[in-house]
Amino acid sequence: MTQRVMDENGFTLIELMVVLAILGLLAAFVAPRLIGETDRAKVTSAQMQIGSFVSALKLFRNDNGFYPTTEQGLEALVTKPGVGREPKKYKDGGYMDKIPLDPWGNPYVYISPGLRGDIDVISLGADGVEGGSEYDADVSNWD
């Protein structure tokens, strides 16, 4: 009879199960934290984009003496408005390259004159509707 030599380099089923259980526990603890960080990053991104809009809107006002109307919207920062009050000293090339959607894929809301000041720029948050709490809460230039 021939003798079989066992390979001592492999893993047993028990060892593999223990490693998988440990990886599962780690994933259970780490995944919620990563998901929370993603939501927090989207809120921060919305705040930064709103800050960029407000800066560009102030440049528009400095050049033309008024903010774009609600009807003209944020698009007035990209192309010279063809409706409403005409800006006399509109900057060649506009004030921004494009108007992005908010981090949740929704358009920003622009109101002028604003409800809380000269202008309001608002992201409606993760749920895309007015109001809400936590990550569904609105993000605006007056936060």
Buried (B, 14 or more C-beta within 10 A) or exposed (E): EEEEEEEEEEEEEEEEEEEEEEEEEEEEEEEEEEEEEEBEEBBEBBBEBBEBBBEBBBBBBEBBEEBBBBEBBBBBBBEEBEEEBEBEEBBEEBBBEEBBEBBBEBBBBBBBEBEEEBBBBBBBBBBBEEEBEEBBBBBBBEE
